Amino acid sequence: MNDSFSGKNGKVKVMYVRSDDDGDNRNNDKRPSNNKGRPGDKPRQGSRPDDARRNERRSSDNRGDSRGPDARRGDARPQRSGRDAPRPARSTRDDDGPYSSPWKTVSRAPDDESAPDHGGISGKSFIDPEQLRRQRQEETRVYGENACQALFASRPDSIVRAWFVQSVTPRFREALRWMAANRKAYHVVEDDELAKASGTEHHGGVCFLIKKRQGLDAETYLQTAPAKDCVLALENVGNPHNLGGIMRSCAHFGVKGLLVQDPALLESGAAVRTAEGGAEHVKAISADNFLDVLASFRKAGYTIVTTSSHKGTALGKAELPAKIVLVLGEESDGLSDSAWQQGDINISIGGTGKVESLNVSVATGILLADWWRQNQG
C-alpha cells in the first residue's frame, strides 16, 4: 500500500486505507466539515487550514522519514489540545480527586430504613393536631365593615390576619397602616376570594381573623358593676342573627353584661356583623350553670326579672328596678319552668295575640327601651 506519491504539479496526494476498527473509531470522532476548524482556532493568514496540513505532510516526506505508514499516519493527525483533549477518567471515589462533587447520590439497600441527617432541618413540618384544634377553637372570623371598624378601634391586638377588597381600603387606611407596622398579615383580594376566606357572600368587603374573647365569670363582672345596671340573661338562645340583634340593642341602651351559656356564640361572624359594632360594647358572662349564676346576682343585690309572651305583669304597668337581670328564653318554648320560677318579677309584652310571640331580639329591644326610660332617661 502506497502512503503517498508526487504528481507533476508538485503536490502530495495521500491515500489511506482504513481497517474496520479504524473506521469505527473515526465515526465516533466526527469533525466539522465546513472547513472552519474547531471553535477558537485561528487560521494563519494567507493559507487555508487544509493547505497547512498538506505542507506539513510534504515536509515530512522530503526529510525521508523511514517510519512505517501507520506511524506516519499518526503524525499526520494534529494533536488535540484545549477542550478537545481527551478527558481524564473520572474518579470512582466520592471523596477524593479533582472531580469530587458535593452533589452525591447515596444508594441504600431496600431494607435500610435509616433516615438521612439534615442537620435538624426537615423539609416537612409537623403540626400537632391537638394544637391545631385548640388554635381553631381560639380563633374566629368576623366580617362586615362596621363590625370590623369597631373591632379595630376596640381590640386591634386580637387581629391575626385580614382580607379586604380594593374598594374598602381607603376607609381602612389606619387599620392597614397599623397592621403593616405590627407585622399583621393582610391581603387585598377579589370578591370571590374574600367569600372563600370569610365563608359567606355577605362579607361587606372585609374579613378579620381574630382571637376570641373569653367570657367573664359572674364574680369578676360583679367587682366592677355600676350602681345602675341591667344584665341580660339568655337561656338557650343560639341563633347568631338574633344574638347580633340583641347585642346591637344592648349597646344602644347601655347594657354591658350579657349572660350566656356559651360565650363563643357572641363571637361568631354572623353575630358580630349583625351587631354592626355593638359586640365591642358588650361583655360576655359565662353561665355553665344558668340557675346558680342567677342566684349569685340575686345575692349581689340584683332583681331577677323573667319574661313571657302570655303571662305575667304587662310591661306598661311594671316598675323595673335600676339593678336587674332581665331573663329571656328561646322563641319556640320560652323560658324553662325552673328559670321562670327564679323571677322576682314576671312580666309580659302585650299585643293583639295574632302571633304566638315576638322575635327574641325584638322583645329584647322593647324591654331594654322601657328599662332605659325608667332609670336612665
C-alpha positions as CSV (number, residue, x, y, z in Angstrom):
1,M,0.0,0.0,0.0
2,N,1.4,3.3,-1.1
3,D,1.3,6.1,1.5
4,S,1.9,8.9,-0.9
5,F,3.0,9.8,-4.4
6,S,4.0,13.0,-6.2
7,G,2.2,14.4,-9.2
8,K,3.5,16.7,-11.9
9,N,2.2,19.7,-10.2
10,G,4.4,19.1,-7.2
11,K,1.5,18.4,-4.7
12,V,1.5,15.4,-2.4
13,K,-1.6,13.2,-2.5
14,V,-2.1,10.9,0.4
15,M,-4.5,7.9,0.3
16,Y,-5.4,6.0,3.4
17,V,-6.8,2.5,3.6
18,R,-8.8,2.2,6.7
19,S,-9.5,-1.0,8.5
20,D,-13.0,-1.8,10.0
21,D,-11.8,-0.9,13.5
22,D,-10.2,2.3,12.4
23,G,-13.3,3.3,10.6
24,D,-15.5,2.8,13.6
25,N,-13.2,4.9,15.7
26,R,-13.2,7.7,13.2
27,N,-17.0,7.6,13.0
28,N,-17.2,8.2,16.7
29,D,-14.9,11.2,16.4
30,K,-16.7,13.3,13.9
31,R,-15.3,16.7,13.0
32,P,-17.0,19.6,11.4
33,S,-16.9,19.5,7.6
34,N,-17.4,23.2,6.9
35,N,-13.6,23.9,6.8
36,K,-14.0,26.3,9.7
37,G,-12.0,24.3,12.1
38,R,-12.6,23.9,15.8
39,P,-14.1,26.9,17.7
40,G,-11.3,29.1,18.9
41,D,-8.8,28.1,16.2
42,K,-7.4,30.9,14.2
43,P,-6.2,30.0,10.6
44,R,-2.9,31.6,9.5
45,Q,-3.2,34.5,7.2
46,G,-2.6,33.7,3.5
47,S,-3.3,30.0,3.8
48,R,-6.2,27.7,4.4
49,P,-6.1,25.0,7.2
50,D,-6.1,22.2,4.5
51,D,-3.0,23.7,2.8
52,A,-1.2,23.9,6.1
53,R,-1.8,20.2,6.8
54,R,-0.6,19.3,3.2
55,N,2.6,21.3,3.6
56,E,3.3,19.6,6.9
57,R,3.0,16.2,5.3
58,R,5.2,17.3,2.3
59,S,7.9,18.4,4.6
60,S,7.8,15.0,6.4
61,D,8.2,13.1,3.1
62,N,11.1,15.4,1.9
63,R,13.1,14.6,5.1
64,G,13.0,10.9,4.1
65,D,11.2,9.7,7.1
66,S,11.7,5.9,7.3
67,R,8.9,5.2,9.7
68,G,6.1,2.9,8.6
69,P,2.8,4.1,7.1
70,D,0.9,3.7,10.3
71,A,3.4,5.8,12.3
72,R,3.4,8.5,9.7
73,R,-0.4,8.4,9.6
74,G,-0.4,9.1,13.3
75,D,1.9,12.1,12.8
76,A,-0.3,13.5,10.1
77,R,-3.1,14.0,12.6
78,P,-2.8,17.2,14.5
79,Q,-2.6,16.8,18.3
80,R,-5.7,17.6,20.3
81,S,-5.4,20.5,22.7
82,G,-7.7,22.6,24.9
83,R,-11.2,21.3,25.4
84,D,-10.8,18.7,22.6
85,A,-8.1,16.9,24.5
86,P,-9.1,13.5,26.0
87,R,-10.6,14.0,29.4
88,P,-9.0,12.1,32.3
89,A,-11.1,9.3,33.6
90,R,-13.4,10.4,36.4
91,S,-12.6,9.1,39.8
92,T,-14.9,6.4,41.1
93,R,-14.4,7.6,44.7
94,D,-16.8,10.2,46.1
95,D,-14.4,11.8,48.5
96,D,-11.2,12.5,46.5
97,G,-9.8,13.7,43.3
98,P,-10.5,16.8,41.3
99,Y,-14.0,15.6,40.4
100,S,-15.3,15.2,43.9
101,S,-18.8,16.8,44.0
102,P,-21.0,17.9,46.9
103,W,-24.0,16.6,44.9
104,K,-23.8,12.9,45.6
105,T,-26.3,10.2,45.0
106,V,-26.4,7.9,48.0
107,S,-27.7,4.4,47.4
108,R,-29.2,2.4,50.1
109,A,-30.3,-1.1,50.4
110,P,-34.1,-1.6,50.3
111,D,-34.1,-2.7,54.0
112,D,-32.0,0.3,55.1
113,E,-34.6,2.5,57.0
114,S,-32.0,4.9,58.4
115,A,-33.2,8.5,58.0
116,P,-30.8,11.0,56.4
117,D,-29.4,13.6,58.7
118,H,-30.3,17.1,57.6
119,G,-28.8,18.9,60.5
120,G,-32.1,19.2,62.3
121,I,-33.9,20.8,59.3
122,S,-36.8,18.9,58.0
123,G,-38.5,19.5,54.6
124,K,-41.9,18.7,56.0
125,S,-43.2,20.4,59.2
126,F,-45.3,18.7,61.7
127,I,-48.3,20.4,63.3
128,D,-49.7,18.9,66.4
129,P,-53.3,18.1,65.8
130,E,-54.2,19.0,69.3
131,Q,-52.5,22.3,69.0
132,L,-54.3,23.0,65.6
133,R,-57.7,22.1,67.2
134,R,-57.1,24.4,70.1
135,Q,-56.0,27.2,67.8
136,R,-59.2,26.9,65.8
137,Q,-61.2,27.0,68.9
138,E,-59.5,30.2,70.0
139,E,-59.9,32.0,66.6
140,T,-62.9,33.1,64.6
141,R,-63.6,35.2,61.5
142,V,-65.7,38.3,61.7
143,Y,-66.8,40.4,58.7
144,G,-68.8,43.5,57.8
145,E,-67.4,47.0,57.5
146,N,-69.0,48.5,60.7
147,A,-68.2,45.4,62.8
148,C,-64.5,45.4,61.7
149,Q,-64.1,49.1,62.1
150,A,-65.4,48.8,65.7
151,L,-63.3,45.8,66.4
152,F,-60.1,47.5,65.2
153,A,-60.9,50.6,67.4
154,S,-61.6,48.4,70.4
155,R,-59.1,45.5,70.3
156,P,-56.6,45.7,67.4
157,D,-54.3,43.3,69.1
158,S,-56.8,40.4,68.7
159,I,-56.4,40.6,64.9
160,V,-54.4,37.8,63.4
161,R,-55.0,38.3,59.7
162,A,-57.2,40.4,57.4
163,W,-58.7,40.4,53.9
164,F,-60.0,43.4,52.0
165,V,-61.5,44.2,48.6
166,Q,-59.9,47.1,46.9
167,S,-63.0,49.4,47.2
168,V,-62.9,49.5,51.1
169,T,-59.2,50.0,51.6
170,P,-59.5,53.8,51.7
171,R,-61.8,53.6,54.7
172,F,-59.4,51.1,56.4
173,R,-56.3,53.2,55.8
174,E,-55.5,53.4,59.6
175,A,-56.0,49.7,60.0
176,L,-53.8,48.9,57.1
177,R,-51.1,51.2,58.4
178,W,-51.3,49.7,61.8
179,M,-51.2,46.1,60.5
180,A,-48.1,46.8,58.4
181,A,-46.3,48.4,61.3
182,N,-47.2,45.5,63.6
183,R,-46.4,42.7,61.1
184,K,-50.0,41.6,60.8
185,A,-50.7,39.8,57.5
186,Y,-53.4,41.3,55.3
187,H,-54.5,40.7,51.7
188,V,-56.3,42.8,49.1
189,V,-58.3,40.3,47.1
190,E,-61.1,39.9,44.7
191,D,-64.7,39.5,45.9
192,D,-64.9,35.7,45.2
193,E,-61.7,35.1,47.1
194,L,-63.0,37.1,50.1
195,A,-66.1,35.0,50.0
196,K,-64.0,31.9,50.4
197,A,-61.9,33.4,53.2
198,S,-64.9,34.7,55.2
199,G,-67.2,31.7,54.4
200,T,-70.1,34.0,53.2
201,E,-71.0,36.2,50.3
202,H,-72.3,38.8,52.8
203,H,-68.8,39.8,54.0
204,G,-69.2,43.5,53.4
205,G,-65.8,43.8,51.7
206,V,-63.7,42.9,54.7
207,C,-62.9,40.0,57.0
208,F,-60.7,39.7,60.1
209,L,-59.3,36.5,61.6
210,I,-59.3,37.3,65.4
211,K,-58.6,35.7,68.7
212,K,-61.8,35.1,70.6
213,R,-62.6,36.8,73.8
214,Q,-63.1,34.6,76.8
215,G,-66.2,35.1,78.9
216,L,-66.1,36.5,82.4
217,D,-67.3,34.7,85.4
218,A,-70.0,36.3,87.5
219,E,-67.7,37.2,90.4
220,T,-65.3,39.1,88.1
221,Y,-68.1,41.0,86.5
222,L,-69.7,42.0,89.8
223,Q,-66.5,43.5,91.1
224,T,-66.8,46.4,88.6
225,A,-70.6,46.5,88.2
226,P,-72.1,50.1,88.3
227,A,-74.9,51.2,90.7
228,K,-77.5,51.2,87.9
229,D,-77.0,48.1,85.8
230,C,-79.1,45.9,83.6
231,V,-77.7,42.4,82.8
232,L,-79.3,40.5,80.0
233,A,-79.5,36.7,80.6
234,L,-80.3,34.4,77.6
235,E,-81.4,30.8,78.1
236,N,-80.8,28.5,75.1
237,V,-80.7,31.4,72.6
238,G,-78.3,30.4,69.9
239,N,-79.3,31.9,66.6
240,P,-76.4,34.1,65.6
241,H,-78.6,36.7,63.9
242,N,-80.8,37.0,67.0
243,L,-77.7,37.3,69.1
244,G,-76.3,40.0,66.9
245,G,-79.5,42.0,67.0
246,I,-79.6,41.6,70.8
247,M,-76.0,42.9,71.2
248,R,-76.9,45.9,69.0
249,S,-79.8,46.7,71.3
250,C,-77.7,46.2,74.4
251,A,-75.1,48.7,73.0
252,H,-77.8,51.2,72.2
253,F,-79.3,51.1,75.7
254,G,-76.1,50.9,77.7
255,V,-76.3,47.2,78.7
256,K,-72.8,45.9,79.3
257,G,-73.3,42.4,80.6
258,L,-74.7,39.5,78.6
259,L,-75.1,36.3,80.4
260,V,-74.9,33.3,78.1
261,Q,-74.2,29.6,78.4
262,D,-71.6,29.6,75.6
263,P,-69.7,33.0,75.2
264,A,-68.2,31.8,71.9
265,L,-71.6,32.3,70.3
266,L,-71.2,36.0,70.6
267,E,-68.0,35.9,68.6
268,S,-69.4,34.2,65.5
269,G,-69.0,36.2,62.3
270,A,-72.8,36.4,61.6
271,A,-73.5,37.6,65.2
272,V,-70.7,40.2,65.1
273,R,-71.8,41.5,61.7
274,T,-75.5,41.7,62.7
275,A,-74.5,43.7,65.8
276,E,-72.9,46.4,63.5
277,G,-70.2,47.2,66.0
278,G,-72.4,46.6,69.1
279,A,-70.4,43.5,70.0
280,E,-67.5,45.6,71.1
281,H,-69.5,47.3,73.9
282,V,-70.8,44.1,75.5
283,K,-69.1,41.7,77.9
284,A,-70.0,38.0,77.8
285,I,-70.6,36.4,81.2
286,S,-70.2,32.6,81.3
287,A,-73.1,30.7,82.8
288,D,-72.2,27.0,82.9
289,N,-74.9,26.5,85.5
290,F,-77.6,29.1,84.5
291,L,-79.7,28.9,87.7
292,D,-76.7,29.1,90.0
293,V,-75.4,32.3,88.3
294,L,-78.8,33.9,88.6
295,A,-78.7,33.2,92.3
296,S,-75.2,34.8,92.5
297,F,-76.6,38.0,91.0
298,R,-79.6,38.0,93.4
299,K,-77.1,37.8,96.3
300,A,-75.3,40.8,94.8
301,G,-78.5,42.9,95.0
302,Y,-79.9,42.4,91.5
303,T,-83.7,41.8,90.9
304,I,-84.4,38.9,88.7
305,V,-87.0,39.8,86.0
306,T,-88.4,36.9,83.9
307,T,-90.4,37.4,80.8
308,S,-93.1,35.5,78.9
309,S,-95.2,36.2,75.8
310,H,-98.6,35.4,77.5
311,K,-98.3,35.6,81.3
312,G,-97.1,38.0,83.9
313,T,-97.5,41.7,84.6
314,A,-97.9,43.8,81.5
315,L,-94.8,45.7,80.7
316,G,-96.6,49.0,80.7
317,K,-97.7,48.5,84.3
318,A,-94.4,47.1,85.6
319,E,-91.8,49.0,87.6
320,L,-88.3,48.0,86.7
321,P,-85.6,48.5,89.3
322,A,-82.3,50.2,88.5
323,K,-80.3,47.0,89.1
324,I,-81.9,44.0,87.3
325,V,-81.1,40.8,85.5
326,L,-83.6,40.5,82.6
327,V,-84.1,36.8,81.6
328,L,-85.3,35.8,78.2
329,G,-85.6,32.3,76.6
330,E,-85.7,30.8,73.1
331,E,-88.5,31.7,70.8
332,S,-90.2,28.3,70.5
333,D,-90.5,27.3,74.1
334,G,-89.6,30.4,76.0
335,L,-88.1,30.1,79.5
336,S,-87.9,26.7,81.2
337,D,-90.1,26.3,84.2
338,S,-87.1,26.3,86.6
339,A,-85.8,29.6,85.1
340,W,-89.3,31.1,85.2
341,Q,-89.6,30.3,88.9
342,Q,-86.4,32.3,89.6
343,G,-88.1,35.5,88.8
344,D,-88.7,38.2,91.4
345,I,-90.8,40.0,88.8
346,N,-92.6,38.3,85.9
347,I,-93.6,40.5,83.0
348,S,-95.1,40.1,79.5
349,I,-95.3,42.3,76.4
350,G,-98.9,42.9,75.4
351,G,-100.2,42.8,71.9
352,T,-103.0,41.6,69.6
353,G,-102.4,37.9,70.1
354,K,-102.4,37.3,66.3
355,V,-98.9,35.8,66.6
356,E,-97.6,33.5,69.2
357,S,-94.7,35.7,70.3
358,L,-92.2,38.3,69.2
359,N,-88.8,37.6,67.9
360,V,-86.5,37.4,70.9
361,S,-84.2,40.2,69.6
362,V,-87.3,42.4,69.0
363,A,-88.6,41.6,72.5
364,T,-85.2,42.5,74.0
365,G,-85.2,45.9,72.4
366,I,-88.7,46.7,73.7
367,L,-87.8,45.6,77.3
368,L,-84.5,47.4,77.3
369,A,-86.1,50.6,76.0
370,D,-88.6,50.6,78.9
371,W,-85.8,49.9,81.5
372,W,-83.8,52.8,80.0
373,R,-86.8,55.1,80.1
374,Q,-87.5,54.4,83.7
375,N,-83.9,54.5,85.0
376,Q,-81.6,56.3,82.6
377,G,-83.8,58.6,80.5
